[in-house]
Amino acid sequence: MRYLSTRGHADRKRFCEILLEGLAPDGGLYLPETYPQISPAQLGRLRQVFSAQGYAALAYEVLSLYIDDIPSADLRALCEKTYTEAIFGTREIVPLKPLQTKAALGATVYLQALSNGPTLAFKDMAMQLLGNLFEYELTRRHAELNILGATSGDTGSAAEYAMRGKKGVRVFMTSPEGRMSPFQQAQMFSLLDANIHNIAIEGVFDDCQDIVKAVSNDLEFKRKYKIGTVNSINWARLLAQVVYYFAGYFQATQNDTQKVSFSVPSGNFGNVCAGHVARMMGLPIAHLVVATNENDVLDEFFKTGVYRVRGTADTHETSSPSMDISKASNFERFVFDLLQRDATRVKNLFQDQLSQTGQFNLGQDPLFAQAKSHYGFLSGRSTHADRLKTIQDVYTDNHIMIDTHTADGLKVAVPLAQAEVPMLVLETALPIKFAATLVEALGLEPDRPAKFEGIEALPKRVKLMPKSVDAVKAYIVQHCD
Ligand SMILES: *Cc1c(COP(=O)(O)O)cnc(C)c1O
């Protein structure tokens, strides 16, 4: 298996070469040269593997179709070490829960739990594997990596819990001072591992991102201090997420001719892009529903063909903050497929048109209609009022609490659910992470998993800094020996 860039760079790379990289050298995103095709016989075998041996074995089977530069026994061991009941809370890892909803008669709606990992958000599903893959590959190369990131909450904590104590890796995570929920702050700042560094910046999330970009653009510093990232464009993260689409499918169906749909609370288009990859491999998915909040860049595209990046001023701060994006960083991958892998056009759209005008329009292109007809994409948008109502309805009808992002996914899914096609709504976080909105909706505090009891009172390790590139660089230098 070789990987190419969506912008047409001539290089072809293997999995472990792109594992520790971000963007391709031409600014494009990596994708496999072709998607491995799952025959009906193979799908039957994967169902068998999943039911007899569980999620880790399924993960190994799917990953091995894309990774041919890690010996099989090692890859299997990495999957088995990652996807355990101890780390993900249940033996099924991603169990389904049927929901009573107001969906059309005969339509079954399920929640697929992806957020029982260490930080209670779906990002653990990929990040936990990434931590083990990084440690494996860095050890093999006798190398080190300093991960520099910016977070408004979920990504940073998932990265820190995945990398804590790992050999060869240090994490320097910037976050805007005082902007994360108290629970999120406690989750991150209570990590006392020597290789984890929390940096609170006196500024907003964009200031943190600007600092990370400035440090990464200093190529000499980047090389000397081995700076890397773990953002959602990393192909290994996306690949790890493909697995749970298979696991959801097998749990919701009895045989391999049935179809299911997925509804995915979306921001950077990483999660739903993994669903797209699973569908391209031949997993029988009817629809992939892209659910957005008030930041509806993606809903607008799937409705009109216009992709319009938002400025800082018109990016809304919402009660599903992990979907508050101004542009969707993985979206280029889907556009590459939609345009029949025409890298010259992709480069023109994303490199030239977007930087010059902040938008492009595929609405008039005959290929645009295929987003729905051929690739199965549908979309919708949800607001704060929708979230409150959805959280209330689910609580009334099922006596369970869902988080605000999952509520966006469910709100958009219900009117689109079809009879005879199970609709799987991906649960991307647990409600305790966004307790204030749950209290607003229900007047109740969400349940807190026992391991997080009293977390706010634990000692914290965090360095407060002005918004200064030099201050962050100096801190990295000081902690790199
Ligand atoms: C990151 C995140 C999302 C958005 O996922 P993308 O892959 O960026 O589309 C949705 N919900 C939660 C809780 C998240 O942490």
The ligand as an SDF file (V2000), in Angstrom:
LIG
                    3D

 15 15  0  0  0  0  0  0  0  0999 V2000
  -13.6920   16.4500   17.6880 C   0  0  0  0  0  0  0  0  0  0  0  0
  -15.1200   16.2860   18.0450 C   0  0  0  0  0  0  0  0  0  0  0  0
  -16.1350   16.3440   17.0630 C   0  0  0  0  0  0  0  0  0  0  0  0
  -15.8490   16.6420   15.6140 C   0  0  0  0  0  0  0  0  0  0  0  0
  -15.1750   15.6050   14.9570 O   0  0  0  0  0  0  0  0  0  0  0  0
  -14.4640   15.8800   13.5490 P   0  0  0  0  0  0  0  0  0  0  0  0
  -13.6820   14.6410   13.2920 O   0  0  0  0  0  0  0  0  0  0  0  0
  -13.5930   17.0850   13.7450 O   0  0  0  0  0  0  0  0  0  0  0  0
  -15.5310   16.1220   12.5400 O   0  0  0  0  0  0  0  0  0  0  0  0
  -17.4440   16.1010   17.4680 C   0  0  0  0  0  0  0  0  0  0  0  0
  -17.7540   15.8750   18.7620 N   0  0  0  0  0  0  0  0  0  0  0  0
  -16.8150   15.8300   19.7250 C   0  0  0  0  0  0  0  0  0  0  0  0
  -17.2220   15.5920   21.1340 C   0  0  0  0  0  0  0  0  0  0  0  0
  -15.4580   16.0320   19.4110 C   0  0  0  0  0  0  0  0  0  0  0  0
  -14.5270   15.9850   20.3810 O   0  0  0  0  0  0  0  0  0  0  0  0
  1  2  1  0
  2  3  1  0
  2 14  2  0
  3  4  1  0
  3 10  2  0
  4  5  1  0
  5  6  1  0
  6  7  2  0
  6  8  1  0
  6  9  1  0
 10 11  1  0
 11 12  2  0
 12 13  1  0
 12 14  1  0
 14 15  1  0
M  END
$$$$
